[in-house]
Amino acid sequence: MKQPDFYESQKFTQWWLWMVILSTCIIITGISILEIYEQFVKGIPYGNKPMSDTGLVMFSVFSMALSIGLAWLFSTLELEIKIDRYGVHYRYFPIIPSWKTVSPATIKNWEVKKYFTLGYGIRHGLGVKTLNVKGRMGLMLHFTNRRSLRLGTQKPDEIEEAMIALYNRFNEQ
């Protein structure tokens, strides 16, 4: 199988993001352990309106599982972009697990540019869907149906070269 003209894989590696995620997990786990210790070991009901023992255990287990689950999700999130002779392919594993393909025939025009969006991940705006992990550079695809797709990239020059090659091949047909 022929190598794609462009391939990029991006993960959440920002140190500040991991500091927030891990400190949140530690705080939630610490509070849960403290609640259980106070109520079960010391025999002092935790809080002004204490839960039943069963309720406290269920709530603590749920809280810890949720925080650990979110940390796991962020550790596995990966935006992948490929460009080959068939089009632009992308996925945002595990949220979008299978590859989505954008045919060159459906693209009205495109540009690689700097953009501003609030936050990272999958964002839906007025006719624009954004998938990004970090940074402010992206490939903006404008479709013939008046919608747009913005794919964040850390390799703006390489993705532009691949799009030029894709369009040159497509226009030769």
Protein Blocks (a to p, Z undefined) as FASTA:
>chain_A
ZZdfbdcddddfbfklmmmmmmmmmmmmmmmmmmmmmmmmnopaedjbdcdfklmmmmmm
mmmmmmmmmmmmmmmgccdddddfkbccddddfklmbacdddfklpmbdcddddddeded
jdddehiacddfedjbdcddddfkopacddddfblmlmmmmmmmmmmmmmmZZ
